[in-house]
Amino acid sequence: MDKIRVVLVEDHNLTRIGLCTALKQSDSIEIVGDAANGHQGLYILQQSKPDVAIIDIGLPDMDGVELTQKYKQTQIEAGANPPKVMMLTMHDDETAVLSAFAAGADSYSLKDISMDNLIQAIHLTHSGDSWIDPAIARIVLQQARRPDEGAGKPPTTAIEALDPKYQHILETDPLTERELEVLELIVGGCSNADIAAKLYITVGTVKTHVRSILNKLCVDDRTQAAVRALRSGLVG
């Protein structure tokens, strides 16, 4: 089986060297480049065209969100398949996380991830799935639950999807008005029972809507549905 070709962009030398050294021990991963800043990283990414790019959010010259957006956009404009990006961050900062969603990153992890989980995350990202650190998922749900001041309604944060595959999915099999209502409540952290009570429908009907939503969004669980809803702009 071919190895997964990985480029790591990380400004902290010890972290970058340590991750590269550890990942090189894996039989399934090949490090094809690394960089200490955004501009160097963009050049290496464009030249090496890795299967997965691991990018630190807090780069000194061009932050990881901007780098991800530029990298993805140049590849799309060149007619290449949208590259897979795993965002790496030390801090679970809400603004950075939501900006990363908007930039089109595929997976999100804190730097204290175990090596086994990191390798698993790289494999999932390479296969087209998303790996989301539980702490990152909590940020998304907490942001969605927080009411606007004095309004008593969920916040509206416009996040447009960069990756065209999401737009294609939504155009091919759009969600119904009821499914959008259910999805908004999922993002708000509501259980099936809560959704049933709020929409005056049975729990069984809610489960049917949830299954349909997961199928249409091509995700496996409610957390991934919430993330994709925010990334695509379906729920803001």
N, C-alpha and C positions, 0 to 999 in steps of 0.2 A: 504494500500500500504506500502511495506517495505521502511524503511528509507534508504537514501544513506549514507553509512558508510565512514567517512572522517578522514584522518590523516593529521595534520598540522605540517610542519617542518619549524620553524622560530626562528632565534636566538634572536630577540629583544623581551624581555619579555613582555613589555606592548602591543606590537602589537599582539603577540601570544595569550596572555590572552584575549585581547579585541576581536580578531577574534573568538576565541573559545566560548567566552561568547555570542557573537552576533549570531553565527551559531547555538548554542544550543537552541536559541529561535525559530528556524524554525521547523515546524512540520514534515518536509520532510528530515531533515539532522540529523545524529547522529555522534558526535565526538568520535571516538574510540581510539584516541591516539594523543599525540603531543610531539614534541621534540625540543630542543634548538640548536642541532648541527647535522651535517651530519651522523656521525657514530651511534649516538643514533637513529637518524631518520631511518637509513637503518635497524637497528635491529627491531624497532617498526613496520616498514612497512612489513618486512618479517614475523613477528609474527602475526600481526593483519589482513593482507591481505585486506586492505580497498577497497571500490569501487573507490574512488578518493583520490589521494594524492595531497595535495597542498604544494608545495616546494618553499622556498625562494632561489633565485639565490645566494645571498651573504652570504652564511654560513661560519663560521670562520675556520672550520677544513677541510671540504670537500665541495667545492662549489656545488650549486644546480644542475648544469649541470652534474658534475661527479656523484652525488648521483642519479640523474634520470637515467643516463646510466647504472650504476651498478644495480639499482633496477630493471629496465626493463630487463636487460640481465639475471639476476638470475632467474627471474620469467619465462622467455622464456625457459631457460635451464632446469627448473624444470617441463616444460610441461604445465605450467599454462597459462591462457589467458593473453595477454599483459596488464599490469595494465594501468589505466588512470591517467595521471599526468597533473596537472595544475601548470604552473610555475608562481611564484609571484615575482615581482621585483620592486624596488624603482626607479631605473634609466632605461631610455630607451636607454641603451648602445648597440650600434650596434653589437659589438663582442659577447656580452653575449646573445643577442637575436638570432643571427645566430647559435651560439653554442648550444643554447637550441633547435632549430629546428633539428640540427644534432643529438642531444642526444635522440630525439624521444618524447619530450613533446607534449601533445595533445592540450593544451590551454595555453594562455599567457595573463597575466594581470599585469597592474601597481597596486601598493598598494593603490592608491587613488580611487580605484573602489568603487562605492556605494554598500551597503549591498544587495540591491535588485538585482543589476547586478551580484554581486558575487554569489548569490544563483542561479540566472539564468544560470550563467556560469558553476557552479557545475552540474546542471541538464543536460545541453547540453553535457558537457564532459562525464558524466556518460552514456548518451545515445549513445555515439560514435561519436558525432559531435565535432567540434572545436569551442571554443570561443576565439576570438582574439581581444584584446584591439585595438581600432582604431589607437592609437599612435604606437603600435607595428607593425601593418600592414603598416603604413607609412614608418617605418624603412626599412622593406623588400623592398618596392617599390623604395624608395630612393636609397638603396644600388644597386638595379638592374639597375636603370637608370644611375648611375654615370659611365661615360666613363673611360677606362683605360688611363693613361697619355700617350698622344701622339699617341694612337692607334685609338681613335675614335670609339671604339667598347664597347659593354657592358662588365662588368667584368666577370670573370669566377671564381666562388668560388665553389669548389667541396664539396658537402654536401651529404653524403650517408645516406639513410634511415635505421634506426635501426629496426623499426617495420616491420615484414615480410608481413603484410597485404598489404602494398603499393607495394612491389615487386610482390606479387601475382596479384594485380589488373593490374599492368603494363604488366605482362606476359600473363594474360588471354585475355586482350583486349588492345593491344598496340596502341599508337598514331601513325597516319600516319606521313610521313615526312612533309606534309603541316600543319597538326595540331600542330606539334612541332614548326614550324615556327610561327604560330599564337600564340601559348602558350608563346613563348619567347617574343613576342611583348606585350602580356598581362602583363607579369611580368615587362616589361619595361615601363608600364603605358600608353600604346597607346590605344586610343579609337578605336571603330570599323571602323570609317572613316579613321583614321590614318593607321590602318592595311590594309584596302582596298587599300589605295594609295601606301603603301610600297610594297605590294605583287601584285599589278595590278590585283585585283579581285574586284567584286562588294561587297557592304556592305551586301547584302542579303547572299552572299556566306560566308562572314566572320561570320555572325550570325549563319549560319548552322554549321560551324566549331566550333564556341564557344560552341554551345549546345552539340555537340558531345564530346568536351573536358571535359565539366562539367560532362556529364554522365559517361565518362570513368574514370575520377578521383574521381567520387562519391562525388562531392561538389555542393554547391548551388549557388555560385557566383564567380566572377572573383578574388576577394581578396583571397578566400580560395583556388582557383586554383593556384594562384601565390605562396601561402605558400606551398601547397603540391608539386608544381613543384620544389621548392628549397629544400624541405625536401627529396624528392625522388631522387634528382640529375638529373632530367630531364632537368632543366635549371640551370646553375651555373654562 
